Each structure stands twice: as structure tokens, then as C-alpha cells.
Amino acid sequence: MHNTFTFRTTTEEDSLVAKHTIAARTVDTMANYLLLAFVGLAVAYLANNYRCYTINLAAAKKSGFPYITMPVHTFNRFWLITHRLWLPFIRVLPKSWLHPWIE
């Protein structure tokens, strides 16, 4: 039996395909890192808001003064930017939940 080996030389087209493949993998990897960073920042933001809320709630209870709790701080940057998106959903809630903080 006779074996023949064919050696293929690298052409310019092959190198372009290889470069495109590497670039595509780099973009995919970068997108994954950006998504991970975004999710991590969102989780850290929510965890910090919850931690601050529980600390402030404990201080309010300890003070003995009457207090109300609100789902959002009205001067929070996120709320100020996106409140028009959330208000239609919030208005569906019972009036007794909304009256002290939204009219």
C-alpha cells in the first residue's frame, strides 16, 4: 500500500480566516466579561441598598418615632431616571399601599 502525504501551504485566505476566528472569540470573551461585570454590579447595588434599608429600618424602630417604609428612596438616581417606566406598574397596586408616598 502506498501512502502519499499532501502538504498544504498557508495561503492569505487561510490566515484571514484564522484572524477572523481569533477576533470572533475575543469579542465573545469580552462580551461575557462585560455581562459578568454588569450582573456583578447590579447584584452589589441591590445588596447594598437592602443592607442600608435594614440598618435604617432598625434605627427607625429603635427611635420609637412613628415611621413609614417606602419601596424606593425618591431621590435615588436610579429611581429619578426610571420612575416613568415603573409608575404604570405601581399604579395597579392597591391604593392603601400607594397613598403615603405616591398620588
Secondary structure, DSSP 4 states (H G I P E B T S, - for coil): --------PPPHHHHHHHHHHHHHHHHHHHHHHHHHHHHHHHHHHHHHHHHHHHHHHHHHHHH-S-----SS-TT-HHHHHHHHHHHHHHTTS-HHHHTTT--
